[in-house]
Amino acid sequence: MGQEILKLSGISKTFPGVKALDGIDFSLNAGEIHCICGENGAGKSTLIKIVSGAYQPDAGGEVQFEGAPVTLTPLSAMDLGIQTIYQEHTIFGPLSVTENIFVGMEIADKGFMKFAEMKRRTQEVLDFLNSSIDPDELAENLSSGEQKIIEFAKALVFERKVIILDEPTASFSMTEIDNLLGIVKKIAERGIGIIYISHHLDEVFRIADRITILRDGKLINCCDAGDITEPELVRQMVGRDASAFYNREHFPPGEIVLEVEKLTGNGVYDIDFNVRRGEILGFAGMVGSGRSELMTLLFGGAPKIKGSVKVFGKEIDIKNPQTAIRHKMAYITEDRQHTGLFLIHTIARNTIIANLLVSSGSFYAPKREERIGAEYIEKLGTKAENAEVLVGNLSGGNQQKVVLAKWFNTEGEIFIFDEPTRGIDVGAKQEIYQLMTDLLRDNKAIIMVSSDMPEVISMSDRIMVMKDGRIVGEVSGDGVTEENVLEYSIGGKKI
């Protein structure tokens, strides 16, 4: 392992209401693979965005590159030799492999492109990576794993000194994962420093030289990979003060209101579960595990390939959201501003809109609309002067209450909450939790997706854990712990 290339000292980053990073120290050596581990929201993405220049750290911290203090911007980071390869491909399908590697940085002489030179350099790097990809092949004809290799090749062609890999194996096959990890090791042997982020701990232990653990924006540990076990790593990732958890009232579960068998489609496979009146069935898993895709499929927002859905014991074919609403289902989506609300309309209009979709003989009645909007403002404690206030002018917590009002007005029985408290403050979270508890008291059933581990642990009676589009574990009772959920999420436990 070579000398230190990158050093971060006392790095903090604050967003409105959130301290994403708090005094982080981090370093990277030439030829080292340094893995960063942590739960969703631990600060991993914020840290690499600072290294890539996408974010500027708060005052007081320092970044050094090859021993000299630097201020990183996206352009200066690239000039220094830092390249980030994200989970999503940055590939132009209609262009060839060579054109993708050199796009925007073409080799030219007196205004003429030197295509032969670019192709030669592309072939040299592909040979180094032991890849049989043809430099003339269109990128759109390549597999996901092969497209990722193009991004590695681009970093090598331009002789980067640091490569950041953010969840690079998401949606890859086992063969593609093995090939990619081999390439990462080969690149490190060339003296390039690798920052590797993955929630797949088996990958981490296969390639890491050092491991940094983040939790809630704080540095928990930095150690050699051989000095920590996987169970200890998991424990350090999830350790949290009990005050982070919400204590809610629990109710005896009633009849089964929704039963799903072998449901497949929209990137999820052979899903089996049921939910009862009076309970919250939580869905946990890492980002990209398929939780939101499942909820979209369940609510008729994507076509089903196979499987059955029974509501109140009767099998139904949910072809679209209107069908789901007619069968007493309600869906509080994770993106309230784009898919949950009409921001340019009033509280009143948003409150009645879902009911209009399924009500026969509905007609525009402004006074009735305003009256219903006002009723739900009072019921839910929404902070607004009246029902004619535009939803776009409300805070995040009050917008979420309008989303709930919309679905309460449909008289739903089965409520799907997808990231119910994302982007709202602590006080508003408590109010949303209480409203969810009130639904259970009224004998409703709730399905909840959440990336917030204390939230899903505190609020759920049972938890289904997803990974790669499948349910990989179920925890209930005393088994509802952060350690159990996380171990299923990363593949450390088997059903």
N, C-alpha and C positions, 0 to 999 in steps of 0.2 A: 504494500500500500504506500502511496506517495505522500507528498507534503500536503498541507492544508490548502484547499482552494477557496472555500467559502466559510465565512464565520459570521453568525448573527449573535448579537449581544443585547440583552434586555429589550427584546422586540415586543411591543404591545400594539394592539389595534382595537380601536373602539368605534362601534357603530351606534346610532341612536338607541339608547337603552340597553346595549349589549356590549360587554367587553369580550371580544372574540379571541384575543390573545393577551396574556398578562405576563410580561417580563420573560419572554422565551429566549433561551440560549440554544444555539444549534450550530453544528459545524459539519463540513464534508471534506474528505480527503480525495486526492487523485486516485483513481482505481478502486474506490470504495463503493459498495452498495449500502446505502443508509436508508432503512425502512422507517416510515412514520406510521404509527398505529394509534387508533383512538376510535371511539364511537362516532356515530353521526353527530355533528355539532361540536366535536372536540376542539376544532380549530385547524385541522389538517389543511383544508382547502385555502383558508385565509393565509396560512403560513407560506404555501407554495405560490400564492398570488403575490405575496410580498417579494419572494425570491425572483419571480418572473417579471416584476415591475408593474403588475396590474394594479396593486394597491401600494400606497405609501404608508409606512408605519407611523405611529404616534411619535411625537417628539421624545427624545431621551434614549432611544435605541440606536444601534449602529450596525451597519452591514459592511463587511470587508470582503474584497475579492482579491485573491492572491496577495494578501497582506496590506492592501491599500483601501482606505474608506471610500465607499461609492454610494451614490444615490441612484437607485435602479428605476428605470422606466422600461416599458416594453422594448423600445428601440435600443437603449443602452445595454439592457440585459442580453439582447441578441448580439450586439457588437462585442460584448465581453466573451460570448461563447456559451450562453445559457439558453437552452431550448426546452420548452414544455410540450410533452405529448399527452394530450388529454384522453379521457375515456372515449369521447366522441371523435370519430375520424375527421380530419381536416383534409379531405381528399376530393379532387375534382374528377368525377367519374368519366366524362368524355375525353379527358386528356390521357396521354400515355404515361407510363411509369416515369420515364425520363422527364417529360414535361411537368409532372407533378413535383418532382424533386427540385427542379430549377425554376418553377414558376415565380416570377417577380425578381429573380436573381440570375437571369440567363447570362451565359457567356457570349459575348459579342465582340466583333472587331470591325471598326469603321462602319457600324450600323448593320452589319450582317451577323446573323445568329450562327454560332459554331456548333451545329447539331451533332456532328461526329465527336467533338470533344466532350460534350455533355453526355452523350451516350456511352463513351468510353469510361468516363468517371463513374457513371451509374453502374456499369457492368463490374468495375473493380470492387465497388462497395458490396454489390449483391454477391459477388464471388466470396468476399471476406465473410459475409453472413451465411455462406453455404446455401444460398437461395437459388432456385432454378427459375425465378420469375424473369420473363423476357422484358428487357427495357422498353420494347415497342408495344407491349400489351396495354390495352386500355384499362385504366384503374377500375372501371365499373364491372369488368369481367373477373376481378379477383375476389377471393374470399375475404372475410373480415380480418382474419389473421394475416393474410398476405398484404392487405392494405396497411395494417399496422407496421409491417416490415418496411414499407415504403417510407413511413415517417421516421423509422430508425435510420434508414439509408440516407435520408435528407440530412439528419443530424451529423452523420459521419462524413458525408460529402463536404460539408461546410466546417468540418473539424471543430465541433462544439466541445467545450471542456466540461460542461455540466448538463446532464439530461434529467429532467423531472418527468416521472411516469405516474400519472394519476389514474388509478384503477385500470391499468392497461388490458387486463384479461376479461373484463366484463363481457358476458355473452359468448365467450370462446369455448370451443370444444376442448376436451382434455389433451388431445394431440396438439392443438394450437397453443395451449398453455405451456406444455412441455417445450415446444419449439421456441416460444417467446422467452421463457426463462433462460433457456440455453443461450439465446442471443444476448440477453441482458448481461449474463456472466462474461460472454465473449467481448462485449463492448467495454465492460469494466477492466478486463485484462489489457485493454489498449490504453489504459491510464485515464479514462474518462470517469468522472464522479457521477454516481447515479443516486438520485433521491427517488425512492419507490414507495408509493402509497397504495395499500391494498387492505381490504377487510378479510381477505382469505389468508388466515394465519399459516396454513400449510405452505403457501407460496413464500411468505415472509421467512419462515425457518429454512426453506430450501436455498435462499439466495442471500440473506442479509449478512453483512459483516457487523453492523451496529443497528440497534433498534432504539428509536425515541418514542416515548409514550406520552400522548397528550390527553388531558381530560378537562373539560369545561374551560378550555383556553389556557390551562396551566401546564407547565412541564412537570410530569410525574417522575419520569426516569429516563436516563440515556445509558445504555449498557451494550457490551458485546453480545452478539446473538447467542453465543454459547453459555452466557452467564444467567440466562433466564429460561424457565420452562413455559410451555403454552398455558397451563393453568394459572401460573403466577402472572403472566402477561394479561390474561383475561381479567384476573382479580384487580390488577392495577388500572386497567382500562375502565372498569365499572365502579370502583370504590367511590362512595358518595355519602355525604351526611344524611341522616334520616330526615332532616328538615326539608329535603328536596322533594319529599313524597307527600301526596295529598291523601288524606283519610276520608273515605266516603262511606255512606251507609249502604249496607248490602241487603238484598231481598231474596226470599226463597224463589228459585227459578220455577217458572210455570210451564205451560205447554210449549212444544216445539212449533215455532211460527214459520221458520224457513229451514229448508233442508236441501243441500246441494250434493249431487253425486256425480263424480267423474267429469266435472265441468272443464271444458277445454276450449281455448280460443284466446285471441288477443295476447299471446305470449305466455299463457299459463296453462298448466297441464294436470288433468286428473285430480281436480280439487274436490275434496269431500269435507263437509262440515255441516253443523246445524247450530241454530241459535234459538234460545227460549225467551219467553216473556220474563221481564224482570232481571235480565242479565246483560252484561257487556262482554261481548266476545271480541277480544283484541287481536289485531293482526300486526306482527312485528317482523323485522327483517331489515337487512341493509338496503340502502338506496339501490334501486334496480332489481330488487328481488321479485317484483311482480305484484306487490300489494295493491297499488292504485290501478294497475291493469286489470286485476281481478274485480275490483269494485266497479270499474267502467263496464266490464263484461256483464256483471251481475245486474247492472241497472239498464242494460239494453243499449249501451253506447258503442258496442262493438259486436260483430257477428259471432255466434256460438258455432263451434265445430262439432262438438258432441257433448253429451252429459244431460242431466236433468236438474230442474229447479222446482221445488214444491213450496207453495205458500199456503199456510193453513191446511196442509195435507193434500192439496190439489196441485198436480203438475201443470205448470204454465210455460208458454213459450214467450219469453220476454224479447220481442223483436226491436223495441225502441223504448226510450224513457217514458213515453206516455203509457205504455203497457205496464211498466213498473209502478208508476204513480197510481194507476187505476187499481193495482193490487196492494195498495197501502204501503208502498215503499217510498222512502225519502232519501236523497243523497246530498249531503253537505260536502261539496268537493274541496280538495286541498287548495285550489286557487280561486278564492272567493271573488277576486277582482275581475278575473277574466271569464270564469265559467259559473260563478255562483250569483253574480249580481249584474244589474244594469246600472252602472255608476252615474249615467247622465239622467236617470229617472229618480223619482221620489221614493221615500220609504213606503208610502202607500202603494204605488204601482208595483214595486218589487215584492211586497207582501202578498199581493193577490195573483201574481203572474203564473205560478205553478198550478194553482187551482183552476185558472182559466183554461189551461191546456187540456184538462180532463172533464170539465163541467159541461154538460149539455145545455144548450140554449143560453150560454153566457153572453152578456152584452156589456157595453161600456157604461158604468154607472159611477160617475165621479164622487158623489156624496157617499155612496156605499163603500167605495174604495178607500176614501179618506177615513171613514168611520172604522173600518177593519184595521187600517194602518195604525190609527190612534189606540185601538184596543191592545194591539201587540206591543206598542211602545210602553204602555202602562204595565202589561203583564210581564215583560222581559226586562223592564227597567232600562230601556234604551235612552241614552242621553241625547235628546233632540228636542228642539222647540216644539215641533209638530210633525205630522205625517207628510207634510209637503216639502220637507227638507230633502235636498238631493243626497243620495247615498254616497256619492263621491266625496262629500264634505265631512263625512263621519270618520271617527278613529277606527282602527282595525278591530278593536273589540266590539264596538257598536255596529260595525258592518257585519260582523259575524252574528250578532243578535238579529239583524234583519234577515240574514240567510235562514236562521232558525225560524223566524216568524213566517217566512215564505212556506216552509215545510210544515210547521204546526198548523197552518191554515188549510192544508190538504187533509188533515185528520189522519196522518200516517200512523202506522203501527210498527213498522220496521225502519229504523233510522241508521243510515250509513254515515259515519263521521270520518272523513279522510283528513288527517292532520287538523283536528278541530281548533287547536290553539296556536297554530303557526303564526308568528308575526304579531302577537298581541301581548300586552304587558301582564305582569303577575296578577294584579287585581282583577283584570278582565278574565284571566284564566280561571280563577276561583269561581267567578260568576258562571262561566260556561260549564264548569264541572258540576255546579249546583243544578243548572238547568238539565244536564244529562241525568243527574240523580233523580230529579223530579219526574223525568220521563219514565224511569224505571218504577218509581212509586205509582205512576199511572198505568203500570202493567204493559209498558211498551218494551220492545227489544232493540238493542243497539249493537251494531258492528262498528268497531273503531280501528282505524289505521293510524299509527303514530310512530314517528322516528324518535320521539322524546322518551327515553327509557323510563325515567321516573313516572311519566304520565301513563304509559301503557301498563306498567307494573301496578301502579296505584289504582287505576280505574277499572282494570279488567278482572272479570271473574275467571275467565279462561283465556289463554293466548295460543293462537296458531302462529307458528313461525315459518316464514317463507324464505326460500333461497332458489335462485335460478328458475323462477316461475312455478315452483312446486311447494307444497306444504311438507316441511321436513321434520316437524315436531309439534307436539301439543303439550302445554304445561297448565296445570291447574292446582288449586289448593296450596299446600306448602311448597309445591314445585315452582310457583310463580316467583322466581328470583331473577335478578339481572344476569347472574352468572349462567343460569340455565338457558335463558333466552339468547344471550350472546353466543354461547357455545353452539346451539343449534344454528344460529344465523351464519356463523363462519364455518360450519361443517365439522366442528369438533365433536359433536354428539350425533349419534344415529338413532333413528326411531327404533 
